[in-house]
Amino acid sequence: MLECKTDQILFEDEGMIRDDQTIASTSFPKGQQKIIPTYDKYYNAKLLATVDYESGEIY
């Protein structure tokens, strides 16, 4: 049988922050549609982090 060694155990997480005004106002009372202005561009940032389980080092 093959013997395997693990050098590191890594945990990874990701998230996204959006600059979009519809995030806070997407639900309305039934029958009362609200008009939300939209714009051609919005900005976002994607975040990614990896952590070593044993040492706590962040990559």
N, C-alpha and C positions, 0 to 999 in steps of 0.2 A: 504494500500500500504506500502511496506517496505521502511524504511528510511535508506539510506546508507551514511556513512561518508568516505571521502577519507583523509587518513593521509598524503600521499605524492604523488606527481606527479613526476615520474622519466623519464628522457630521456637517452637512451642508444645508443652508437655508437661503431662501430668496424672497424678495418682496418688491413691490412696485408702488411708487408714489406718483399720482396723476394730478395734473393741473387742469381739472375738468369740472366746470361748475354744476354739471348735472348730478354729481355724486351725492350731494346733500338733499336734492329735491327730485327724487324719482318716483315717489308714491303720492297719490292724490286721492281725495274722497271719491267714491264711485259717482260717475257722471260729471265730475268737475275737472276737466283736463286743464292743466296749467301750461302756458306757453313758455318754454325756456329758450332764451337766445343761445344760438350756437355760433362758434367762430371757426374760421378756416383752420387755425392751428392751435394745438395745445401741447404742452410739454410734459414729459414724464421722466422719471429716473428709476432705473432698475438697480436694486441692491442685491449683492451676493456675498455670503460669508461662509468660510469653511473653518471648523474648529477641530483641533487634534484632541481626542478624548482623554488621553493620558496626561499630556503636558499642558493643555489649555491654550496652546499657541493658536493664534488666529491668522489665517492666510488670506 
